[in-house]
């Protein structure tokens, strides 16, 4: 039995490698063909630098592409490996030897669980660790990125705004910092003062922001009355700012960072809640998608292989579309309970997967 398990596992791994290269390669080629002009805007730096920028951009974004295509890669790999076995009548030989077809699916399901674990590591560890690099646009030169910053919240509940944040120098241009204190009513803050400065540059030694011409204006005063040399924005570090500057970048944060962000801000709470629950449901729905499509792929007659692949493709497409639509609905302000929409695909397709596996003809 171990020999057969190794054979099935090897066939699946070969299919997984092929599916990974094909799907991720297509994703990169399509994006590169569309965005090549954007990369070309930096031609004054030299073509060698442009090629290096392209290679670096897509090497970093492989983590995102794997996150987005992990479920599809697994299904395609299963279809590839099983179709080879069906064409060679290997499943018929296994059944003649008294082996259940459900047992044939066991190595594939086990490996898919392992790849789901890799997906979780990618989402929770790898992507957050390089999130500040993943926010770069196609035409951005590493170290020269610039962002507008509006109402970033640090752990002191202060609000930071700036016309421009320069990544290369870790500098806010003409920042405004609104300091706040918590009132007796939970979740309600009172403005205690405003700090204006020509610039604020991060000091890695003191881990504070050194201000140029910084002036503090208390809430009850009309004119600045106190110079300020530095400001300590707890929890707001240079690598966090590109991610927090735009709401769509919050998907690059880990679950722990999302929960911590939700504890210190009331902004985009629905999106944050949806993202937190999606960290659980996304790996689950990827595995459920395989469970739904796998029974359709395991057929004994090579003549029915095409119809089996089409059925599997239809089920996978349906699962993916429902998952996509529920993510959109979860972010809608008019919809209730973002947690419900995050879990809805699991509630729909998990029973279907169980029924499909139980009704599989062996």
DAFENMO-V370741 format. One record per backbone hydrogen bond with DSSP energy under -0.5 kcal/mol. CO is the residue of the C=O (numbers start at 1). NH is the residue of the N-H. E is the energy in kcal/mol with one decimal. If there is no record, write none. Layout:
co=CO nh=NH e=E
co=CO nh=NH e=E
//
This chain:
co=1 nh=5 e=-2.6
co=2 nh=6 e=-2.4
co=3 nh=7 e=-2.0
co=4 nh=8 e=-2.6
co=5 nh=9 e=-2.7
co=6 nh=10 e=-2.6
co=7 nh=11 e=-2.3
co=8 nh=12 e=-2.3
co=9 nh=13 e=-2.6
co=10 nh=14 e=-2.3
co=11 nh=15 e=-2.0
co=12 nh=16 e=-2.5
co=13 nh=17 e=-2.5
co=14 nh=18 e=-2.2
co=15 nh=19 e=-2.7
co=16 nh=20 e=-2.8
co=17 nh=21 e=-2.3
co=18 nh=22 e=-2.6
co=19 nh=23 e=-2.7
co=20 nh=24 e=-2.2
co=21 nh=25 e=-1.7
co=22 nh=26 e=-2.5
co=23 nh=27 e=-2.1
co=24 nh=28 e=-2.4
co=25 nh=29 e=-2.7
co=26 nh=30 e=-2.6
co=27 nh=31 e=-2.0
co=28 nh=32 e=-2.9
co=29 nh=33 e=-2.4
co=30 nh=34 e=-1.6
co=31 nh=35 e=-2.7
co=32 nh=36 e=-1.0
co=35 nh=38 e=-0.7
co=35 nh=39 e=-1.7
co=36 nh=40 e=-2.0
co=37 nh=41 e=-0.6
co=38 nh=41 e=-1.1
co=39 nh=42 e=-1.6
co=40 nh=43 e=-1.6
co=42 nh=45 e=-1.7
co=43 nh=46 e=-1.9
co=46 nh=50 e=-1.8
co=47 nh=51 e=-2.6
co=48 nh=52 e=-2.1
co=49 nh=53 e=-2.4
co=50 nh=54 e=-2.5
co=51 nh=55 e=-2.6
co=52 nh=56 e=-2.5
co=53 nh=57 e=-2.6
co=54 nh=58 e=-2.3
co=55 nh=59 e=-2.0
co=56 nh=60 e=-2.2
co=57 nh=61 e=-2.0
co=58 nh=62 e=-0.7
co=60 nh=63 e=-1.1
co=61 nh=65 e=-2.5
co=62 nh=66 e=-2.6
co=63 nh=67 e=-1.6
co=64 nh=68 e=-2.2
co=65 nh=69 e=-2.1
co=66 nh=70 e=-1.3
co=69 nh=73 e=-2.8
co=70 nh=74 e=-1.8
co=71 nh=75 e=-1.8
co=72 nh=76 e=-2.6
co=73 nh=77 e=-2.5
co=74 nh=78 e=-2.2
co=75 nh=79 e=-2.5
co=76 nh=80 e=-2.5
co=77 nh=81 e=-2.5
co=78 nh=82 e=-2.4
co=79 nh=83 e=-2.1
co=80 nh=84 e=-1.5
co=81 nh=85 e=-1.5
co=82 nh=86 e=-2.5
co=83 nh=87 e=-2.4
co=84 nh=88 e=-1.4
co=85 nh=90 e=-2.7
co=85 nh=91 e=-0.6
co=86 nh=89 e=-1.8
co=89 nh=93 e=-1.5
co=90 nh=94 e=-2.1
co=91 nh=95 e=-2.3
co=92 nh=96 e=-2.3
co=93 nh=97 e=-1.3
co=94 nh=99 e=-2.4
co=95 nh=98 e=-1.8
co=100 nh=104 e=-1.0
co=101 nh=105 e=-1.3
co=102 nh=106 e=-0.6
co=103 nh=106 e=-0.6
co=103 nh=107 e=-0.5
co=104 nh=108 e=-0.5
co=105 nh=109 e=-2.5
co=106 nh=110 e=-2.6
co=107 nh=111 e=-2.4
co=108 nh=112 e=-2.2
co=109 nh=113 e=-1.7
co=110 nh=114 e=-1.7
co=111 nh=115 e=-2.4
co=112 nh=116 e=-1.9
co=113 nh=117 e=-1.9
co=114 nh=118 e=-1.8
co=115 nh=119 e=-2.0
co=116 nh=120 e=-2.0
co=117 nh=121 e=-2.2
co=118 nh=122 e=-2.5
co=119 nh=123 e=-2.5
co=120 nh=124 e=-2.8
co=121 nh=125 e=-2.2
co=121 nh=126 e=-1.8
co=122 nh=127 e=-2.9
co=125 nh=129 e=-1.5
co=126 nh=130 e=-1.1
co=127 nh=130 e=-0.8
co=128 nh=131 e=-0.9
co=130 nh=133 e=-1.3
co=130 nh=134 e=-1.5
co=131 nh=135 e=-0.8
co=133 nh=136 e=-1.1
co=137 nh=140 e=-1.2
co=140 nh=142 e=-0.5
co=141 nh=144 e=-2.8
co=145 nh=167 e=-2.4
co=147 nh=165 e=-3.0
co=149 nh=162 e=-2.7
co=152 nh=160 e=-2.4
co=154 nh=157 e=-1.9
co=158 nh=154 e=-1.6
co=159 nh=178 e=-3.0
co=160 nh=152 e=-2.4
co=161 nh=176 e=-2.8
co=162 nh=149 e=-1.9
co=164 nh=166 e=-0.5
co=164 nh=173 e=-2.8
co=165 nh=147 e=-1.9
co=165 nh=167 e=-0.6
co=166 nh=170 e=-0.9
co=166 nh=171 e=-1.7
co=170 nh=202 e=-2.3
co=171 nh=166 e=-2.9
co=172 nh=174 e=-0.6
co=172 nh=200 e=-1.9
co=173 nh=163 e=-1.2
co=173 nh=164 e=-0.8
co=175 nh=197 e=-1.3
co=176 nh=161 e=-2.6
co=176 nh=178 e=-0.5
co=177 nh=179 e=-0.7
co=177 nh=195 e=-2.8
co=178 nh=159 e=-2.4
co=179 nh=192 e=-2.6
co=179 nh=193 e=-1.3
co=181 nh=190 e=-3.4
co=184 nh=186 e=-0.6
co=185 nh=188 e=-1.9
co=188 nh=183 e=-2.7
co=190 nh=181 e=-2.6
co=192 nh=219 e=-1.8
co=193 nh=179 e=-2.0
co=194 nh=217 e=-3.3
co=195 nh=177 e=-2.7
co=196 nh=215 e=-2.7
co=198 nh=174 e=-2.9
co=199 nh=212 e=-2.3
co=200 nh=172 e=-3.0
co=201 nh=210 e=-3.1
co=202 nh=204 e=-0.7
co=203 nh=207 e=-2.4
co=203 nh=208 e=-0.8
co=208 nh=203 e=-3.1
co=208 nh=210 e=-0.7
co=209 nh=231 e=-2.1
co=210 nh=201 e=-2.4
co=211 nh=213 e=-0.6
co=212 nh=198 e=-2.8
co=212 nh=199 e=-0.8
co=214 nh=228 e=-2.4
co=215 nh=196 e=-2.4
co=216 nh=218 e=-0.5
co=216 nh=225 e=-2.0
co=216 nh=226 e=-1.2
co=217 nh=194 e=-2.4
co=218 nh=221 e=-1.7
co=226 nh=216 e=-3.3
co=228 nh=214 e=-0.6
co=229 nh=211 e=-2.8
co=231 nh=209 e=-3.1
co=231 nh=233 e=-0.9
co=232 nh=234 e=-1.1
co=233 nh=236 e=-2.1
co=234 nh=155 e=-2.8
co=235 nh=237 e=-0.9
co=237 nh=240 e=-1.5
co=237 nh=241 e=-1.1
co=238 nh=242 e=-0.7
co=240 nh=244 e=-2.3
co=241 nh=245 e=-1.8
co=243 nh=246 e=-0.5
co=246 nh=249 e=-1.2
co=247 nh=250 e=-1.5
co=248 nh=251 e=-0.8
co=249 nh=252 e=-2.0
co=250 nh=253 e=-1.5
co=254 nh=258 e=-2.2
co=255 nh=259 e=-2.4
co=256 nh=260 e=-2.3
co=257 nh=261 e=-2.4
co=258 nh=262 e=-2.4
co=259 nh=263 e=-1.3
co=260 nh=264 e=-0.6
co=261 nh=264 e=-1.1
co=261 nh=265 e=-0.6
co=266 nh=269 e=-0.7
co=268 nh=272 e=-2.3
co=269 nh=273 e=-2.6
co=270 nh=274 e=-2.3
co=271 nh=275 e=-2.4
co=272 nh=276 e=-2.4
co=273 nh=277 e=-2.0
co=274 nh=278 e=-2.0
co=275 nh=279 e=-1.3
co=277 nh=280 e=-1.1
co=277 nh=281 e=-2.3
co=278 nh=282 e=-2.7
co=280 nh=284 e=-1.2
co=281 nh=285 e=-3.2
co=282 nh=286 e=-1.9
co=283 nh=287 e=-1.9
co=284 nh=288 e=-2.6
co=285 nh=289 e=-2.3
co=286 nh=290 e=-1.4
co=287 nh=291 e=-2.1
co=288 nh=292 e=-2.2
co=289 nh=293 e=-2.0
co=290 nh=294 e=-2.5
co=291 nh=295 e=-0.7
co=293 nh=297 e=-1.3
co=294 nh=297 e=-0.6
co=294 nh=298 e=-1.6
co=297 nh=299 e=-1.5
co=300 nh=302 e=-0.6
co=301 nh=304 e=-1.5
co=302 nh=305 e=-1.4
co=304 nh=308 e=-1.9
co=305 nh=309 e=-2.6
co=306 nh=310 e=-2.4
co=307 nh=311 e=-2.4
co=308 nh=312 e=-2.5
co=309 nh=313 e=-2.7
co=310 nh=314 e=-2.4
co=311 nh=315 e=-2.4
co=312 nh=316 e=-2.5
co=313 nh=317 e=-2.5
co=314 nh=318 e=-2.5
co=315 nh=319 e=-2.3
co=316 nh=320 e=-2.5
co=317 nh=321 e=-2.7
co=318 nh=322 e=-2.4
co=319 nh=323 e=-2.1
co=320 nh=324 e=-2.3
co=321 nh=325 e=-2.8
co=322 nh=326 e=-2.4
co=323 nh=327 e=-1.4
co=324 nh=328 e=-1.7
co=325 nh=329 e=-2.3
co=326 nh=330 e=-2.1
co=327 nh=331 e=-1.0
co=329 nh=332 e=-1.0
co=332 nh=335 e=-1.3
co=337 nh=340 e=-0.7
co=337 nh=341 e=-1.3
co=338 nh=342 e=-1.8
co=339 nh=343 e=-1.7
co=340 nh=344 e=-1.4
co=341 nh=345 e=-0.6
co=343 nh=347 e=-2.0
co=344 nh=348 e=-2.0
co=345 nh=349 e=-2.6
co=346 nh=350 e=-2.2
co=348 nh=352 e=-0.7
co=349 nh=353 e=-2.5
co=350 nh=354 e=-2.2
co=351 nh=355 e=-2.4
co=352 nh=356 e=-2.7
co=353 nh=357 e=-2.5
co=354 nh=358 e=-2.2
co=355 nh=359 e=-2.1
co=357 nh=360 e=-0.8
//
